[in-house]
Amino acid sequence: MLVALGREVPALLRIALPLALAQMALNGMGLVDTLMVGRLGPADLAGIALGAMTFFFVTIVASATMFAVAPLVAQAIGAGRPAEAAEAGRHGVVLGVLLAPAVMLLLYFTGPLLGLLGQDPDTAARATGYLRAVLWSVPGFMLVVPLRAFLEGRGETRPVMVIAFVAVGVNVLANNALMFGRWGFPALGLVGTGYATSIVYSLMAVLLALYVVRREAEHPVLRWARVRRERLGEVVRLGWPIALTVAFETGLFGMTAFLMGLLSQTELAGHQIAIQSASFTFMIPLSLGVATSVRVGQAVGRGDPPGTRIAGWVGMGLAVGFMCLTALLFWTAPRVVIGFYLDLDDPANSGVIAHASAFLRVAAMFQLVDGLQVSAIGALRGLKDTRVPMLITLIAYWPIGIGVGVYLAFGLDWQGVGLWYGLVAGLAVAAVWLVSRFAALVRRLR
């Protein structure tokens, strides 16, 4: 047992750590965009806040169907069938190509709808300009996702990390050129940010494609071949519950932010600091969840029930262990965290600091259950189990998470802290339920 654990931990970390660095780099692109747009003024900052949120929700939910490529590839590699793995990757790419035009049309027409939904007309107009520029990133984005998932399924995550860091550098240069009109380019302002993002995702798609073509010469992923309906259907059947799971989780946090805004601007600002901090630390367990999915899938593919169990439990254990460290930071030193965002000595910030401190202490509990639930979801995806987890997250996140939060915040007048306890309740129920599901499924393996 100890020997198996000694092998599994480094194997899982070899997949997870490059992914975590890649994810932090890609998230850094959003931070860079926000910081640079801030120099254009508060109106453009509001425009990118609305436009980027819309772009993120639409593209991540649409592309999440292709997350199914990773477990399909992992099981094929574990079974020693590289041609089948390449076929899964190829059909993921086909699905991305089919979805891209619909996503572009949705983003094109979503902009004008923002004004009809009660958003400030000027902010909605600026967001629309951004969306109509950034929609050209969709073809690249919808190729990056299946190609990245293919490499993740093979356990090859370092190329993803390297390309992500290249993307951040190119993003800074493209923003400078197209936002501010440097080096002979036109100054397009906020719209230039959208075009810069389109350039970055197109470049990432090309670099990933070149690597995959070179890496998989014997079993090519990117080649003209007959589309097999049963293979495409397998990706869709496994992937659509993943897409809905992502939508439920993204919607949970979006609704919480909306409800926080009904309380006060100060509480909403404190919430933004706390949730941004929690989101940053979440990159580690998220990456561990992907790595767990790969390791579980490979063990299933090679017909190794003990290895399947160990991979799942080790992934969950590492995720919770890391989150214990961040929970300790949030609980004991919230002002240290807040100091990265605000001047702690400015009396004007006292209200936001007080709310953010309270939310971060609740986030200490939130960290533990969030790390457990995302790693458990990864373990279940490795088993190709996606529909039941989808139903679990629907019930846990919405009737329980939002329901408890609304009751505590508005019924018992706990205000913003009540909404955060609602998040803890929803994620805790999901974590316990998902872990129980994994335990039940692996007990049946023979």
PANUVEX-813275 format. One record per residue (C-alpha): residue in one letter; x, y, z. Coordinates in nm, 2 decimals. Example, Ala and Ser with C-alpha at 12.3 -4.5 7.8 and 13.67 -1.06 7.14 Angstrom:
2
[node A; [1.23; -0.45; 0.78]];
[node S; [1.37; -0.11; 0.71]];
This chain:
446
[node M; [0.00; 0.00; 0.00]];
[node L; [0.27; 0.25; 0.10]];
[node V; [0.47; 0.16; -0.22]];
[node A; [0.16; 0.22; -0.43]];
[node L; [0.11; 0.56; -0.26]];
[node G; [0.47; 0.65; -0.31]];
[node R; [0.43; 0.59; -0.68]];
[node E; [0.09; 0.76; -0.72]];
[node V; [0.17; 1.09; -0.54]];
[node P; [0.46; 1.20; -0.77]];
[node A; [0.28; 1.06; -1.08]];
[node L; [-0.02; 1.28; -1.00]];
[node L; [0.18; 1.58; -0.92]];
[node R; [0.38; 1.56; -1.25]];
[node I; [0.04; 1.61; -1.42]];
[node A; [-0.11; 1.86; -1.18]];
[node L; [0.17; 2.11; -1.12]];
[node P; [0.23; 2.22; -1.48]];
[node L; [-0.15; 2.25; -1.52]];
[node A; [-0.18; 2.47; -1.21]];
[node L; [0.09; 2.70; -1.35]];
[node A; [-0.08; 2.71; -1.69]];
[node Q; [-0.42; 2.79; -1.53]];
[node M; [-0.27; 3.07; -1.32]];
[node A; [-0.10; 3.21; -1.63]];
[node L; [-0.43; 3.20; -1.83]];
[node N; [-0.62; 3.36; -1.54]];
[node G; [-0.34; 3.62; -1.54]];
[node M; [-0.45; 3.72; -1.89]];
[node G; [-0.78; 3.84; -1.74]];
[node L; [-0.60; 4.03; -1.47]];
[node V; [-0.36; 4.19; -1.73]];
[node D; [-0.66; 4.29; -1.94]];
[node T; [-0.84; 4.45; -1.64]];
[node L; [-0.53; 4.64; -1.52]];
[node M; [-0.45; 4.77; -1.87]];
[node V; [-0.82; 4.87; -1.94]];
[node G; [-0.82; 5.05; -1.61]];
[node R; [-0.59; 5.30; -1.76]];
[node L; [-0.86; 5.39; -2.02]];
[node G; [-1.10; 5.50; -1.74]];
[node P; [-1.38; 5.37; -1.52]];
[node A; [-1.63; 5.35; -1.81]];
[node D; [-1.42; 5.11; -2.01]];
[node L; [-1.34; 4.92; -1.69]];
[node A; [-1.71; 4.86; -1.63]];
[node G; [-1.75; 4.76; -2.00]];
[node I; [-1.48; 4.49; -1.98]];
[node A; [-1.62; 4.37; -1.65]];
[node L; [-1.96; 4.31; -1.81]];
[node G; [-1.82; 4.19; -2.15]];
[node A; [-1.56; 3.95; -2.01]];
[node M; [-1.81; 3.80; -1.77]];
[node T; [-2.05; 3.73; -2.06]];
[node F; [-1.77; 3.59; -2.28]];
[node F; [-1.64; 3.37; -2.00]];
[node F; [-1.98; 3.22; -1.92]];
[node V; [-2.08; 3.15; -2.28]];
[node T; [-1.75; 3.00; -2.39]];
[node I; [-1.67; 2.80; -2.08]];
[node V; [-2.02; 2.63; -2.08]];
[node A; [-2.01; 2.57; -2.46]];
[node S; [-1.66; 2.43; -2.45]];
[node A; [-1.71; 2.22; -2.14]];
[node T; [-1.87; 1.94; -2.35]];
[node M; [-1.52; 1.88; -2.49]];
[node F; [-1.38; 1.82; -2.14]];
[node A; [-1.50; 1.47; -2.20]];
[node V; [-1.20; 1.41; -2.43]];
[node A; [-0.95; 1.38; -2.14]];
[node P; [-1.11; 1.08; -1.96]];
[node L; [-1.18; 0.91; -2.30]];
[node V; [-0.81; 0.95; -2.40]];
[node A; [-0.69; 0.85; -2.05]];
[node Q; [-0.88; 0.52; -2.06]];
[node A; [-0.77; 0.44; -2.41]];
[node I; [-0.40; 0.51; -2.32]];
[node G; [-0.44; 0.30; -2.00]];
[node A; [-0.57; 0.02; -2.22]];
[node G; [-0.28; 0.05; -2.46]];
[node R; [-0.49; 0.17; -2.75]];
[node P; [-0.32; 0.50; -2.87]];
[node A; [-0.52; 0.49; -3.20]];
[node E; [-0.84; 0.51; -3.00]];
[node A; [-0.70; 0.80; -2.80]];
[node A; [-0.62; 0.99; -3.11]];
[node E; [-0.97; 0.92; -3.25]];
[node A; [-1.12; 1.06; -2.93]];
[node G; [-0.91; 1.37; -2.96]];
[node R; [-1.00; 1.41; -3.33]];
[node H; [-1.37; 1.39; -3.26]];
[node G; [-1.33; 1.65; -2.98]];
[node V; [-1.18; 1.88; -3.24]];
[node V; [-1.47; 1.81; -3.48]];
[node L; [-1.71; 1.90; -3.21]];
[node G; [-1.52; 2.23; -3.14]];
[node V; [-1.54; 2.32; -3.51]];
[node L; [-1.92; 2.25; -3.52]];
[node L; [-1.99; 2.45; -3.20]];
[node A; [-1.77; 2.75; -3.29]];
[node P; [-2.01; 2.93; -3.53]];
[node A; [-2.30; 2.90; -3.29]];
[node V; [-2.10; 3.04; -3.01]];
[node M; [-1.98; 3.33; -3.23]];
[node L; [-2.34; 3.42; -3.33]];
[node L; [-2.45; 3.40; -2.96]];
[node L; [-2.18; 3.64; -2.85]];
[node Y; [-2.26; 3.88; -3.15]];
[node F; [-2.63; 3.91; -3.05]];
[node T; [-2.58; 3.89; -2.67]];
[node G; [-2.43; 4.24; -2.66]];
[node P; [-2.74; 4.43; -2.75]];
[node L; [-2.95; 4.22; -2.51]];
[node L; [-2.74; 4.35; -2.21]];
[node G; [-2.91; 4.69; -2.24]];
[node L; [-3.25; 4.52; -2.25]];
[node L; [-3.16; 4.33; -1.93]];
[node G; [-3.13; 4.66; -1.73]];
[node Q; [-2.76; 4.73; -1.77]];
[node D; [-2.64; 5.09; -1.80]];
[node P; [-2.67; 5.18; -2.18]];
[node D; [-2.32; 5.32; -2.20]];
[node T; [-2.17; 5.01; -2.02]];
[node A; [-2.38; 4.78; -2.24]];
[node A; [-2.26; 4.96; -2.56]];
[node R; [-1.89; 4.93; -2.46]];
[node A; [-1.94; 4.56; -2.36]];
[node T; [-2.10; 4.50; -2.70]];
[node G; [-1.80; 4.65; -2.88]];
[node Y; [-1.57; 4.43; -2.68]];
[node L; [-1.78; 4.11; -2.75]];
[node R; [-1.79; 4.17; -3.12]];
[node A; [-1.41; 4.19; -3.12]];
[node V; [-1.34; 3.90; -2.89]];
[node L; [-1.58; 3.67; -3.07]];
[node W; [-1.30; 3.62; -3.32]];
[node S; [-1.12; 3.43; -3.05]];
[node V; [-1.38; 3.16; -3.05]];
[node P; [-1.24; 2.94; -3.33]];
[node G; [-0.91; 2.93; -3.16]];
[node F; [-1.06; 2.88; -2.81]];
[node M; [-1.28; 2.59; -2.94]];
[node L; [-0.97; 2.42; -3.08]];
[node V; [-0.75; 2.49; -2.77]];
[node V; [-0.99; 2.31; -2.54]];
[node P; [-1.00; 1.96; -2.71]];
[node L; [-0.63; 1.97; -2.79]];
[node R; [-0.55; 2.06; -2.44]];
[node A; [-0.78; 1.78; -2.31]];
[node F; [-0.61; 1.53; -2.54]];
[node L; [-0.27; 1.61; -2.40]];
[node E; [-0.41; 1.61; -2.04]];
[node G; [-0.56; 1.26; -2.11]];
[node R; [-0.21; 1.14; -2.21]];
[node G; [-0.06; 1.30; -1.90]];
[node E; [0.14; 1.55; -2.10]];
[node T; [0.08; 1.89; -1.94]];
[node R; [0.41; 2.07; -1.97]];
[node P; [0.35; 2.18; -2.33]];
[node V; [0.02; 2.33; -2.21]];
[node M; [0.21; 2.52; -1.94]];
[node V; [0.48; 2.66; -2.18]];
[node I; [0.22; 2.77; -2.43]];
[node A; [0.01; 2.94; -2.16]];
[node F; [0.32; 3.15; -2.05]];
[node V; [0.39; 3.24; -2.41]];
[node A; [0.02; 3.35; -2.44]];
[node V; [0.05; 3.59; -2.14]];
[node G; [0.35; 3.76; -2.30]];
[node V; [0.18; 3.80; -2.64]];
[node N; [-0.13; 3.93; -2.46]];
[node V; [0.06; 4.21; -2.30]];
[node L; [0.22; 4.31; -2.64]];
[node A; [-0.10; 4.28; -2.83]];
[node N; [-0.29; 4.49; -2.57]];
[node N; [-0.02; 4.76; -2.59]];
[node A; [-0.04; 4.76; -2.97]];
[node L; [-0.41; 4.76; -3.02]];
[node M; [-0.54; 4.94; -2.71]];
[node F; [-0.30; 5.23; -2.70]];
[node G; [-0.19; 5.24; -3.07]];
[node R; [0.18; 5.17; -3.02]];
[node W; [0.43; 5.06; -3.29]];
[node G; [0.21; 5.20; -3.57]];
[node F; [-0.11; 5.02; -3.48]];
[node P; [-0.44; 5.20; -3.44]];
[node A; [-0.55; 5.29; -3.09]];
[node L; [-0.88; 5.09; -3.05]];
[node G; [-0.92; 5.12; -2.68]];
[node L; [-1.15; 4.85; -2.52]];
[node V; [-1.22; 4.70; -2.86]];
[node G; [-0.85; 4.65; -2.90]];
[node T; [-0.85; 4.43; -2.59]];
[node G; [-1.10; 4.20; -2.76]];
[node Y; [-0.89; 4.17; -3.08]];
[node A; [-0.58; 4.11; -2.87]];
[node T; [-0.75; 3.82; -2.70]];
[node S; [-0.85; 3.68; -3.04]];
[node I; [-0.49; 3.69; -3.15]];
[node V; [-0.37; 3.51; -2.84]];
[node Y; [-0.62; 3.22; -2.86]];
[node S; [-0.55; 3.18; -3.23]];
[node L; [-0.18; 3.16; -3.16]];
[node M; [-0.24; 2.91; -2.88]];
[node A; [-0.45; 2.69; -3.11]];
[node V; [-0.17; 2.69; -3.37]];
[node L; [0.11; 2.61; -3.12]];
[node L; [-0.09; 2.33; -2.96]];
[node A; [-0.18; 2.19; -3.31]];
[node L; [0.18; 2.20; -3.42]];
[node Y; [0.29; 2.01; -3.10]];
[node V; [0.01; 1.75; -3.14]];
[node V; [0.09; 1.69; -3.51]];
[node R; [0.46; 1.65; -3.43]];
[node R; [0.40; 1.44; -3.12]];
[node E; [0.13; 1.21; -3.27]];
[node A; [0.28; 1.13; -3.61]];
[node E; [0.20; 0.76; -3.59]];
[node H; [-0.16; 0.81; -3.47]];
[node P; [-0.25; 1.16; -3.61]];
[node V; [-0.52; 1.36; -3.43]];
[node L; [-0.54; 1.64; -3.69]];
[node R; [-0.60; 1.48; -4.02]];
[node W; [-0.89; 1.45; -4.27]];
[node A; [-1.09; 1.14; -4.18]];
[node R; [-1.44; 1.02; -4.18]];
[node V; [-1.64; 1.14; -3.89]];
[node R; [-1.78; 0.84; -3.70]];
[node R; [-2.12; 0.93; -3.55]];
[node E; [-2.08; 0.68; -3.27]];
[node R; [-1.75; 0.84; -3.16]];
[node L; [-1.88; 1.19; -3.18]];
[node G; [-2.19; 1.08; -2.99]];
[node E; [-1.97; 0.93; -2.72]];
[node V; [-1.80; 1.27; -2.66]];
[node V; [-2.13; 1.45; -2.66]];
[node R; [-2.30; 1.19; -2.42]];
[node L; [-2.01; 1.21; -2.18]];
[node G; [-1.96; 1.58; -2.22]];
[node W; [-2.31; 1.75; -2.20]];
[node P; [-2.35; 1.67; -1.83]];
[node I; [-2.01; 1.82; -1.77]];
[node A; [-2.12; 2.14; -1.95]];
[node L; [-2.43; 2.16; -1.73]];
[node T; [-2.23; 2.09; -1.42]];
[node V; [-2.00; 2.38; -1.51]];
[node A; [-2.31; 2.60; -1.58]];
[node F; [-2.46; 2.51; -1.24]];
[node E; [-2.14; 2.60; -1.06]];
[node T; [-2.07; 2.92; -1.26]];
[node G; [-2.43; 3.02; -1.20]];
[node L; [-2.41; 2.96; -0.83]];
[node F; [-2.13; 3.21; -0.79]];
[node G; [-2.29; 3.46; -1.03]];
[node M; [-2.62; 3.45; -0.84]];
[node T; [-2.43; 3.49; -0.51]];
[node A; [-2.26; 3.80; -0.65]];
[node F; [-2.60; 3.94; -0.77]];
[node L; [-2.76; 3.88; -0.43]];
[node M; [-2.46; 4.04; -0.26]];
[node G; [-2.52; 4.35; -0.47]];
[node L; [-2.88; 4.37; -0.34]];
[node L; [-2.73; 4.42; 0.01]];
[node S; [-2.48; 4.70; -0.04]];
[node Q; [-2.20; 4.81; -0.26]];
[node T; [-1.96; 4.77; 0.03]];
[node E; [-2.05; 4.41; 0.09]];
[node L; [-2.02; 4.34; -0.28]];
[node A; [-1.67; 4.49; -0.28]];
[node G; [-1.57; 4.28; 0.02]];
[node H; [-1.72; 3.97; -0.15]];
[node Q; [-1.52; 4.04; -0.47]];
[node I; [-1.19; 4.04; -0.27]];
[node A; [-1.28; 3.72; -0.09]];
[node I; [-1.40; 3.53; -0.39]];
[node Q; [-1.11; 3.65; -0.60]];
[node S; [-0.87; 3.52; -0.34]];
[node A; [-1.05; 3.19; -0.31]];
[node S; [-1.06; 3.15; -0.69]];
[node F; [-0.68; 3.20; -0.71]];
[node T; [-0.61; 2.93; -0.45]];
[node F; [-0.87; 2.71; -0.63]];
[node M; [-0.64; 2.66; -0.93]];
[node I; [-0.44; 2.40; -0.74]];
[node P; [-0.73; 2.16; -0.65]];
[node L; [-0.88; 2.23; -0.99]];
[node S; [-0.56; 2.10; -1.15]];
[node L; [-0.54; 1.81; -0.90]];
[node G; [-0.90; 1.73; -1.01]];
[node V; [-0.79; 1.71; -1.38]];
[node A; [-0.49; 1.50; -1.29]];
[node T; [-0.70; 1.27; -1.07]];
[node S; [-0.94; 1.22; -1.37]];
[node V; [-0.64; 1.13; -1.59]];
[node R; [-0.49; 0.89; -1.34]];
[node V; [-0.82; 0.72; -1.26]];
[node G; [-0.90; 0.69; -1.63]];
[node Q; [-0.57; 0.53; -1.71]];
[node A; [-0.60; 0.28; -1.42]];
[node V; [-0.95; 0.19; -1.54]];
[node G; [-0.82; 0.15; -1.90]];
[node R; [-0.55; -0.10; -1.79]];
[node G; [-0.79; -0.29; -1.57]];
[node D; [-0.64; -0.20; -1.24]];
[node P; [-0.91; -0.16; -0.97]];
[node P; [-0.66; -0.11; -0.68]];
[node G; [-0.48; 0.16; -0.89]];
[node T; [-0.82; 0.32; -0.96]];
[node R; [-0.90; 0.35; -0.59]];
[node I; [-0.56; 0.48; -0.50]];
[node A; [-0.55; 0.74; -0.77]];
[node G; [-0.90; 0.87; -0.66]];
[node W; [-0.83; 0.88; -0.29]];
[node V; [-0.48; 1.03; -0.34]];
[node G; [-0.61; 1.31; -0.56]];
[node M; [-0.88; 1.40; -0.31]];
[node G; [-0.64; 1.38; -0.02]];
[node L; [-0.38; 1.61; -0.19]];
[node A; [-0.65; 1.86; -0.28]];
[node V; [-0.79; 1.88; 0.08]];
[node G; [-0.43; 1.89; 0.22]];
[node F; [-0.35; 2.20; 0.01]];
[node M; [-0.67; 2.37; 0.10]];
[node C; [-0.60; 2.32; 0.47]];
[node L; [-0.30; 2.55; 0.42]];
[node T; [-0.50; 2.82; 0.24]];
[node A; [-0.78; 2.79; 0.49]];
[node L; [-0.53; 2.85; 0.77]];
[node L; [-0.41; 3.16; 0.60]];
[node F; [-0.77; 3.30; 0.54]];
[node W; [-0.87; 3.22; 0.90]];
[node T; [-0.56; 3.36; 1.08]];
[node A; [-0.45; 3.64; 0.86]];
[node P; [-0.73; 3.78; 0.65]];
[node R; [-0.59; 4.13; 0.66]];
[node V; [-0.27; 4.01; 0.50]];
[node V; [-0.47; 3.88; 0.20]];
[node I; [-0.68; 4.20; 0.19]];
[node G; [-0.37; 4.41; 0.18]];
[node F; [-0.30; 4.29; -0.17]];
[node Y; [-0.61; 4.46; -0.29]];
[node L; [-0.66; 4.77; -0.06]];
[node D; [-0.47; 5.02; 0.15]];
[node L; [-0.54; 4.89; 0.50]];
[node D; [-0.46; 5.23; 0.65]];
[node D; [-0.71; 5.43; 0.44]];
[node P; [-1.02; 5.50; 0.66]];
[node A; [-1.23; 5.50; 0.34]];
[node N; [-1.17; 5.13; 0.31]];
[node S; [-1.27; 5.03; 0.66]];
[node G; [-1.61; 4.90; 0.57]];
[node V; [-1.49; 4.69; 0.28]];
[node I; [-1.20; 4.55; 0.49]];
[node A; [-1.45; 4.45; 0.77]];
[node H; [-1.67; 4.26; 0.53]];
[node A; [-1.39; 4.10; 0.34]];
[node S; [-1.23; 3.98; 0.67]];
[node A; [-1.56; 3.82; 0.77]];
[node F; [-1.60; 3.66; 0.43]];
[node L; [-1.25; 3.52; 0.43]];
[node R; [-1.30; 3.35; 0.76]];
[node V; [-1.60; 3.17; 0.62]];
[node A; [-1.40; 3.10; 0.31]];
[node A; [-1.16; 2.90; 0.53]];
[node M; [-1.44; 2.64; 0.56]];
[node F; [-1.54; 2.70; 0.20]];
[node Q; [-1.18; 2.61; 0.09]];
[node L; [-1.19; 2.26; 0.24]];
[node V; [-1.52; 2.15; 0.08]];
[node D; [-1.45; 2.32; -0.25]];
[node G; [-1.12; 2.13; -0.29]];
[node L; [-1.28; 1.80; -0.20]];
[node Q; [-1.58; 1.84; -0.43]];
[node V; [-1.37; 1.94; -0.74]];
[node S; [-1.13; 1.65; -0.69]];
[node A; [-1.41; 1.41; -0.64]];
[node I; [-1.57; 1.53; -0.96]];
[node G; [-1.24; 1.46; -1.14]];
[node A; [-1.22; 1.11; -0.99]];
[node L; [-1.57; 1.04; -1.12]];
[node R; [-1.50; 1.17; -1.46]];
[node G; [-1.21; 0.93; -1.48]];
[node L; [-1.47; 0.66; -1.44]];
[node K; [-1.68; 0.82; -1.72]];
[node D; [-1.95; 0.90; -1.46]];
[node T; [-2.09; 1.24; -1.54]];
[node R; [-2.47; 1.23; -1.54]];
[node V; [-2.52; 1.15; -1.17]];
[node P; [-2.26; 1.41; -1.06]];
[node M; [-2.45; 1.66; -1.27]];
[node L; [-2.77; 1.59; -1.08]];
[node I; [-2.58; 1.60; -0.75]];
[node T; [-2.44; 1.95; -0.82]];
[node L; [-2.77; 2.08; -0.94]];
[node I; [-2.94; 1.99; -0.61]];
[node A; [-2.64; 2.08; -0.39]];
[node Y; [-2.56; 2.41; -0.55]];
[node W; [-2.90; 2.56; -0.61]];
[node P; [-3.18; 2.44; -0.38]];
[node I; [-2.93; 2.39; -0.10]];
[node G; [-2.65; 2.64; -0.16]];
[node I; [-2.86; 2.93; -0.28]];
[node G; [-3.16; 2.83; -0.07]];
[node V; [-2.96; 2.83; 0.26]];
[node G; [-2.78; 3.15; 0.16]];
[node V; [-3.10; 3.34; 0.09]];
[node Y; [-3.26; 3.22; 0.41]];
[node L; [-2.96; 3.31; 0.62]];
[node A; [-2.89; 3.64; 0.45]];
[node F; [-3.25; 3.77; 0.42]];
[node G; [-3.46; 3.56; 0.64]];
[node L; [-3.23; 3.57; 0.95]];
[node D; [-3.07; 3.90; 0.85]];
[node W; [-2.71; 3.75; 0.85]];
[node Q; [-2.65; 3.97; 0.54]];
[node G; [-2.35; 3.88; 0.32]];
[node V; [-2.20; 3.63; 0.57]];
[node G; [-2.53; 3.43; 0.53]];
[node L; [-2.47; 3.41; 0.15]];
[node W; [-2.12; 3.28; 0.22]];
[node Y; [-2.25; 3.01; 0.46]];
[node G; [-2.49; 2.91; 0.18]];
[node L; [-2.19; 2.85; -0.05]];
[node V; [-2.03; 2.64; 0.22]];
[node A; [-2.35; 2.44; 0.27]];
[node G; [-2.40; 2.37; -0.10]];
[node L; [-2.04; 2.28; -0.16]];
[node A; [-2.03; 2.06; 0.15]];
[node V; [-2.33; 1.86; 0.05]];
[node A; [-2.18; 1.82; -0.30]];
[node A; [-1.85; 1.71; -0.16]];
[node V; [-1.99; 1.44; 0.07]];
[node W; [-2.23; 1.32; -0.19]];
[node L; [-1.97; 1.30; -0.47]];
[node V; [-1.71; 1.13; -0.24]];
[node S; [-1.98; 0.87; -0.14]];
[node R; [-2.06; 0.82; -0.51]];
[node F; [-1.69; 0.75; -0.59]];
[node A; [-1.66; 0.51; -0.29]];
[node A; [-1.97; 0.32; -0.40]];
[node L; [-1.85; 0.28; -0.76]];
[node V; [-1.49; 0.17; -0.68]];
[node R; [-1.62; -0.09; -0.44]];
[node R; [-1.79; -0.26; -0.74]];
[node L; [-1.47; -0.28; -0.94]];
[node R; [-1.32; -0.63; -0.97]];
